[in-house]
Amino acid sequence: MANTVKRSSLVTWLIDPIEPTQAANPDHRYTADMRSWIAPLLIGAALLVASLVGWSLDAPQFYFSYLVGWVFCLSLAIGALFFVIIQHLSHAYWSVVLRRISESLAWAFPVLALLGIPILFGMHDLYHWTHEELLDPNSPAYNAVLAGKTPYLNVPFFIGRMIAYFMLWTYLSHRLYTLSVRQDVDPDRDIPALQRRASGWGLPVMAVTTAFASYDLLMSLEPDWFSTIFGVYFFGGSFLSIFVFTTIIALNLQKGDMIRHAVTFEHYQDLGKFAFGFIVFWGYIAFSQYMLIWYGNLPEETIFFRIRMENGWEAFSWALLIGQFIVPFFVLLSRGAKRTRPVMYFIALWILAAHWLDLFWISMPVLHVNHAQLHWLDFTCVLGLLGIMVGLFMFRLSRHSLVPERDPQLAKSMKFVNS
């Protein structure tokens, strides 16, 4: 079977660039049946079809729910690509046996770009800065602040930026993934250097594009409000999410008798340690944003937190504090918890749910200023999008070895022991 990069068509380049290969080690082979990726795809598609019914009944609610679900999935892919880049640049060996999970998840950018098209149709409902009456000096609804931001906040430039972000993310993830898979069958010693070279320019590109994407997609929902720390806040939640997502996938693979000897308690402890660290990081950034806005006491900044502290939104604020920080902080504080698989599985799912709540808390008060509420579309949209993304991710994972077969640090990674 050929093991060469195929570039015969755009579809091939995006979906299946390399012939499937069989791992040399049986422990590293994907042995689950097709239902492991077809079932999430079908469930996700069914939930999105159900969401279209909600669109016909309440279009603004659909667009906001869809945006939250789509950004949630996007944040997982962004976190995965950051993870891969940082492992290459830091020469980390503990994570080699887990890296293929993030590499496969980062492959989702082309699909996410297609799934993001409905947001373009809903821009008028989502983004106030698209309303022409707010930008017309002769209109009673004229907003001078928004008018001053039109060189940046305008529809053509917004779409152009989205295209640029996804082109960069897709190229970078494609480059790192194909090099990694090529290494499974090609003993070329230059591959690690090529991966580090791509990661070297990829890290600043990811930092800038992630920050600006968070401004464009989320912060501009309230264009009168601004926060210079918002991009770091979004990064913190995204990077935290990939550690818990990797934990869930690794545990599920081991339940299916895969990578049982490659991934050990030592790796789960490190995943738990990094998750714990970024829980603290996210909490620090969240508090810093709140403290600086509170201290400055400027109306155009404090409005963000005022809305989220009244009309029922205060309950969601407290739920976010407890769910995203307090509970996981105390659960992951103990070494034993990080080495107990059921505990890690539970807290990983908990943190993923809290990450979705974080994005919901940022976005939904824009639509429901006077009354906090949950809508059934909030769940069908995120679960539908996540089902499609996970289904395609599992298909991608099934095409090649579950670990980088010939990575020079694979043996050290499999024998990794926490000091």
C-alpha positions, 0 to 999 in steps of 0.5 A: 500500500502506498504511503505517499502524500496525495495532492490530486485534488482539493478534496483529497488535500483537505480530507485524506492526504495520505493513504491509511497505514497500519501501525507496527505495534498492535497496541497502537492500532485503531480497532474500534468498528465503524460505529465509533465515528458514524454514530456521532456523525448521524446523531450530530446531523440529526440534532442540527436538522432539529435545530433548523426547526428552531431557526424557523421559529426563532432565528435570533435564538438559533444564531446565538445558540449556533455561534456558542456551539460553533465557537466551542468546537473551534476552541477545541481545534485551536487548543489542539493546534497550540498543544501540538506546536508547543510540544514540538518547540519545547522538545517535550517527550512525555506527550508524544504518545498523546500527540496524535489525538491533538494532531487529528483534532486540529484537522477539523479546521476545513470542516469548521469553516464550512460549518461556520457559514450559517453565522455569516447569514446571521450576522445582522442578528448577531452583530449590532455593528452591521446595522446601518441605522446605527452608523448613519449620522442622520439617524436617531439611533446613530452610535458615534462609537460604532461609527468610529470603528467601521474601518475595522468592524465592517462585513467585507473585512470581517469575512476577509479576516475569517478566511485568512484565519482559517487558511492559516490554521488549515495550512499549519495543521495540515503541515504538522499532521502530514509530517507526523504521519509521514514519519510513521513510515519514513525514517527521515531524520529531518522530520522533527526539525521540519516540525519545529520550523513550522511550529516556530513561525506557527506559534506567533501566527496562532497567538495573533489570529486566536486573539483577533478571532476572539475579538471578532467572534465574541467581543464584537457582540458588544461592540461598545465594550472592550477588553485588552485581555480578552484574547488571553482569556479565550486562549486560556479556556481553549488550551485548558479544554484540549487537556481534558479532551485528550484525557477523555479520548485516551480513556475511551481508546483504552476502554476499547483495548487500544494504547493500553501500554502506551498511555499510563497513569503517569501521562494522566497525572501530567494531563491533570497537572496541566489542566490544573495549571490552566484552571489557575491561569484561566481564573487569574486572567478572569479575575484580572479582567474583572478587577481592572474593569472594576478599578477603572469604573468606566461605564463603557467597560463596567456594562459588561459585568453589570449585565451579567450580575442582574436579571438572573445572569448572576446565577450563571456567573456564580455557576461559572465561577464554581464550575470552571474554577472552584470544583476542578481546582479542588478535585485536581489538587490531589495527586491521587485524583489525577491518577484515578481514571474515573475521577479524571474522566468525570472532571474532564467532562465537567470542565468541558461543560464549564468551558461551554458555559463560559462561552454561553455566559459571554455571548447569550446576555447580548440576546437576553439582556433583561431575562436569563434563560436556557433554550433547547437550541443551546443544547441541540446546536452544540451537541450537533456540531460536536457530534459531527466534529467528533465523528470526523475526528474519530474517522481521522484517528482511525486512518493511521497509528494512534501514536507517532510510530517513529518519533525519536522520543516515543520510547522515552514517552512510553517509559515516562515517570513523574518525578 
